[in-house]
Amino acid sequence: MSSLYQGILSAAISDQDGLSWERCWQFLMDGFTGRGKRIFMDRGVVRWAVNSGAWNPSESQFSAFLDLLPASDRPQVLRYFKFEDRKKALVSRLLQRKLIRSRFNIDYHDVNIERTIEGKPYLANSIDGSEFPSFNFNVSHHGKFVVLASEPLCIVGVDVMNHEMVRKEEPATFFKAFQNCFTKLEWDMLWSAGPAPGPLYEQFYRLWCLKEAYIKAVGIGLGFDLLRAEFFYPTGDIWSDIAQLRIDSREKQKWRFSLHKLDGHSVCVAKGPPDDATESFRKTLKVTSIDTASLLVALEAPEKQFDLLEVSDLVPEKHELLESL
């Protein structure tokens, strides 16, 4: 990191020269090195969403989109029985490839996305890590949306849940299966959203998204005891778009959790320090130790809203498929 960055970030920590967090972040985004080279760190922060439920392709159109994937990826889409699930699986993989193609000088068909043993996707291509030192991304799909989030410094996880699903059972009956997933504090917050079923289910899925986003960010996979993670809203407002986390009753101050709304869906983005990642996930990162100043600036950066993309946006530029859309 250049002396200019270090000076700016140190000023943000010590509040020298009257630099606000917003001003410090703008310096980081503009980021001129001593050689005058512009560093677009902000390009590594992506929030994308696709409404796959609004996409109604014919069988031939779906096959054409499927052919955009490497042959080895296609069975992972076709393993789903329901067509709606196949659409979401396909869109998820196309979103990831669009992200890599748009942020790195890699030919679309050369993009190599692999997964850790726990299932965390990562870019396997060899890249220059100077622009995005710890670049990583995560995807999720549920209901009618597929979402993607990426970060250049922090590790990131994202989860989306449709909280407007029609359920026959009463909330109390549905919640019984999740008694060992939430702490007493979380249950108290959840029930305070009632008594109407709608707000109860929405608060349930908000809390569920928070836990899933954290698990996916660190790359844990299955087997994590959800009771170890307790979420709370610092302002006391259970509908706040900011939440914080305790692990084993200790607050995780180097983590940030942002909640979004997408047409009846709850979305959570989690971001934290790379050294909290699982061993297998850390091995995929170019840099795993981020200095405190840089990490804090990345954590405190204003959270981006999700950009809504069309399925046609996922087709590589100049591809013949675009002519038929």
C-alpha positions in Angstrom: 0.0 0.0 0.0 1.4 3.4 -0.9 2.4 6.1 1.6 -0.5 8.2 0.3 -3.0 5.5 1.2 -1.4 4.9 4.6 -1.5 8.6 5.4 -5.2 9.0 4.4 -6.3 5.9 6.2 -4.3 6.8 9.4 -5.9 10.2 9.3 -9.3 8.6 9.2 -8.4 6.5 12.3 -6.9 9.4 14.3 -9.4 12.0 12.9 -6.5 14.2 11.8 -6.9 16.9 9.1 -10.7 16.8 9.6 -11.1 13.8 7.3 -14.5 12.3 7.7 -15.1 8.6 6.9 -17.0 9.7 3.8 -14.1 11.9 2.6 -11.5 9.2 3.5 -13.5 6.6 1.5 -13.7 8.9 -1.5 -9.9 9.3 -1.4 -9.6 5.5 -1.4 -12.0 5.2 -4.3 -10.2 7.9 -6.3 -6.9 6.5 -5.1 -4.0 8.0 -7.0 -0.6 6.4 -6.3 2.7 8.3 -6.5 2.9 7.3 -10.2 -0.6 8.8 -10.9 -2.2 5.4 -11.5 -5.9 5.4 -10.7 -7.0 2.4 -8.6 -10.7 1.7 -8.9 -11.3 -0.2 -5.7 -15.0 0.6 -5.8 -15.3 -1.6 -9.0 -14.7 -4.6 -6.8 -17.9 -3.8 -4.7 -20.8 -5.3 -6.6 -24.5 -5.8 -5.6 -26.5 -7.4 -8.4 -30.0 -9.0 -8.5 -31.9 -10.8 -11.3 -35.6 -11.5 -11.2 -35.5 -15.0 -12.6 -39.2 -15.4 -12.0 -39.9 -12.9 -14.7 -37.9 -14.8 -17.2 -40.0 -17.3 -19.3 -37.7 -18.8 -21.8 -38.8 -21.5 -24.3 -37.0 -24.9 -24.1 -34.7 -23.9 -27.0 -33.9 -20.5 -25.4 -33.1 -22.1 -22.1 -30.8 -24.6 -23.8 -29.0 -21.7 -25.6 -28.4 -20.0 -22.3 -27.2 -23.2 -20.7 -24.7 -23.6 -23.5 -23.0 -20.4 -22.3 -21.7 -22.5 -19.4 -18.8 -24.9 -19.6 -20.0 -28.5 -20.1 -18.8 -29.4 -16.6 -21.2 -26.9 -15.1 -24.4 -27.8 -16.9 -25.2 -31.0 -14.8 -25.3 -28.7 -11.7 -28.1 -26.8 -13.3 -30.0 -29.8 -14.7 -29.9 -31.8 -11.5 -32.9 -29.7 -10.3 -36.3 -31.2 -11.0 -38.3 -28.0 -11.1 -37.8 -25.7 -14.0 -38.0 -22.6 -11.7 -35.0 -24.0 -9.7 -33.1 -24.8 -12.9 -33.6 -21.2 -14.0 -32.2 -19.8 -10.8 -29.3 -22.2 -10.8 -28.4 -21.1 -14.4 -28.8 -17.4 -13.7 -26.6 -17.8 -10.6 -23.8 -19.3 -12.6 -24.2 -16.7 -15.4 -24.1 -13.9 -12.9 -20.8 -15.1 -11.5 -19.2 -15.3 -15.0 -20.5 -11.8 -15.8 -18.9 -10.5 -12.7 -15.5 -12.0 -13.4 -15.5 -11.0 -17.1 -16.5 -7.4 -16.2 -13.8 -7.0 -13.5 -10.9 -8.9 -14.9 -9.3 -9.2 -18.3 -10.3 -12.8 -18.7 -12.0 -14.2 -21.8 -15.6 -15.3 -21.0 -14.9 -18.9 -21.9 -11.7 -18.9 -19.9 -13.4 -18.0 -16.6 -12.7 -20.7 -14.1 -14.9 -20.7 -11.0 -14.4 -23.5 -8.5 -15.7 -24.3 -5.0 -14.0 -25.0 -1.7 -14.7 -28.3 0.0 -17.4 -26.5 2.0 -19.0 -25.2 -1.3 -17.9 -21.6 -1.3 -17.4 -20.4 -5.0 -14.1 -18.6 -5.9 -12.2 -17.4 -8.9 -9.6 -20.1 -9.7 -7.9 -18.1 -12.5 -4.5 -16.6 -11.8 -5.0 -12.8 -11.4 -3.1 -9.7 -10.4 -4.2 -9.1 -6.8 -3.0 -5.4 -6.6 -6.3 -3.9 -7.6 -8.6 -6.2 -5.6 -6.3 -7.7 -2.8 -8.9 -10.1 -1.4 -11.5 -10.3 -4.2 -14.3 -12.7 -3.4 -18.0 -13.1 -4.1 -21.1 -14.9 -3.1 -24.5 -15.8 -4.6 -27.9 -16.8 -3.3 -31.3 -17.5 -4.8 -34.8 -18.0 -3.4 -38.3 -17.1 -4.5 -38.0 -15.2 -7.7 -34.6 -13.5 -7.2 -31.0 -14.5 -7.7 -28.5 -12.1 -5.9 -24.7 -11.6 -6.0 -22.4 -9.6 -3.8 -18.6 -9.1 -4.2 -15.9 -7.3 -2.2 -12.3 -6.4 -3.0 -11.0 -6.5 0.6 -13.6 -8.0 3.0 -14.9 -11.5 2.8 -18.5 -11.4 1.8 -21.7 -13.5 2.1 -25.2 -12.9 0.8 -28.5 -14.5 1.4 -32.0 -13.9 0.0 -35.3 -15.2 1.2 -38.9 -14.7 0.0 -40.9 -13.6 3.1 -44.2 -13.4 1.2 -44.6 -17.1 0.6 -48.1 -18.4 1.3 -48.0 -20.8 4.2 -50.9 -22.9 5.5 -49.6 -23.3 9.1 -49.7 -20.6 11.7 -46.3 -19.0 12.5 -46.1 -20.7 15.9 -46.4 -24.1 14.3 -43.9 -23.3 11.6 -41.4 -21.9 14.0 -41.3 -25.1 16.2 -38.9 -26.7 13.7 -36.4 -23.8 14.3 -36.3 -23.7 18.1 -32.6 -24.6 18.2 -31.7 -22.0 15.5 -32.3 -18.8 17.4 -31.3 -17.5 20.8 -33.8 -16.2 23.4 -33.0 -12.6 22.4 -33.6 -13.4 18.7 -36.9 -15.1 19.5 -38.0 -12.1 21.7 -37.2 -9.8 18.7 -39.1 -12.1 16.3 -42.2 -12.4 18.4 -42.3 -8.6 19.0 -43.0 -8.2 15.3 -46.4 -9.9 15.8 -49.2 -10.8 16.2 -50.0 -10.6 12.5 -48.4 -13.5 10.5 -46.9 -11.3 7.8 -44.5 -9.3 10.0 -43.7 -12.4 12.0 -42.6 -14.3 8.9 -40.7 -11.3 7.6 -38.7 -10.9 10.8 -38.1 -14.7 10.8 -36.6 -14.5 7.3 -34.5 -11.4 8.2 -32.9 -13.2 11.1 -32.4 -16.4 8.9 -30.8 -14.3 6.2 -28.4 -12.8 8.7 -27.2 -16.2 9.9 -26.9 -17.6 6.5 -25.0 -14.6 5.1 -22.4 -14.9 8.0 -22.0 -18.6 7.4 -21.5 -18.1 3.7 -19.1 -15.2 4.2 -16.7 -17.2 6.3 -17.2 -20.3 4.1 -18.2 -22.7 6.9 -20.9 -24.7 5.1 -23.0 -27.2 6.9 -22.5 -28.2 10.6 -22.3 -24.7 12.2 -24.3 -24.4 15.5 -26.6 -21.5 14.7 -27.1 -20.8 18.5 -23.4 -19.6 18.6 -24.4 -16.7 16.4 -26.7 -14.1 18.0 -27.8 -11.1 16.0 -29.2 -7.8 17.4 -30.1 -4.4 16.1 -27.9 -1.7 17.7 -30.7 0.9 17.6 -33.2 -1.4 19.1 -35.4 -1.1 16.0 -36.1 -4.7 14.8 -36.8 -3.3 11.3 -33.4 -1.5 11.1 -31.3 -2.2 8.0 -28.2 -2.6 10.1 -27.5 -5.5 12.4 -24.6 -6.7 14.6 -23.3 -10.1 15.6 -22.2 -11.9 18.7 -20.3 -15.2 18.5 -20.3 -17.2 21.7 -21.6 -14.1 23.5 -18.7 -11.9 22.2 -19.5 -9.0 19.9 -17.8 -9.2 16.5 -16.8 -5.6 16.0 -15.1 -6.2 12.7 -18.2 -7.4 10.9 -21.0 -5.4 9.2 -24.5 -6.7 8.2 -26.8 -4.8 5.9 -30.4 -5.7 5.2 -32.1 -4.9 1.9 -35.6 -5.3 0.5 -36.3 -6.6 -3.0 -40.0 -6.9 -3.9 -41.2 -9.1 -1.0 -37.7 -10.6 -0.4 -35.3 -10.0 2.4 -31.6 -9.8 1.5 -28.6 -9.7 3.8 -25.0 -8.8 3.0 -22.3 -9.7 5.5 -18.7 -8.5 5.3 -15.8 -9.0 7.6 -12.0 -9.6 7.9 -10.4 -12.2 5.6 -8.6 -13.8 8.6 -12.0 -15.0 9.9 -12.4 -17.2 6.8 -12.1 -21.0 6.9 -8.8 -22.5 6.1 -9.9 -23.8 2.7 -11.4 -20.4 1.8 -8.3 -18.4 3.0 -6.2 -20.4 0.5 -8.2 -18.9 -2.4 -7.5 -15.3 -1.4 -4.5 -13.3 -2.6 -4.3 -11.4 0.7 -5.6 -12.7 4.0 -4.1 -10.2 6.5 -5.6 -6.6 6.0 -4.2 -3.7 8.1 -6.7 -2.3 10.5 -7.0 1.1 8.8 -7.8 -0.4 5.4 -10.3 -2.9 6.9 -12.2 -0.2 8.8 -12.5 2.0 5.8 -13.8 -0.9 3.8 -16.3 -1.9 6.5 -17.5 1.7 7.0 -18.0 2.3 3.3 -21.6 3.2 2.4 -23.5 0.0 1.5 -24.5 -0.1 -2.1 -28.0 -0.9 -3.1 -28.7 -3.8 -5.5 -28.7 -3.1 -9.2 -31.5 -5.0 -10.9 -30.2 -6.8 -14.1 -32.1 -8.5 -16.9 -31.2 -12.0 -18.0 -30.1 -10.6 -21.3 -27.4 -8.6 -19.4 -25.8 -11.9 -18.6 -25.0 -12.8 -22.2 -21.4 -12.0 -23.3 -21.0 -9.0 -25.5 -21.4 -9.6 -29.2 -22.7 -13.1 -28.7 -25.1 -14.3 -31.4 -27.7 -15.1 -28.7 -28.3 -11.4 -28.2 -29.8 -11.2 -31.7 -32.6 -13.6 -30.7 -33.6 -11.7 -27.5 
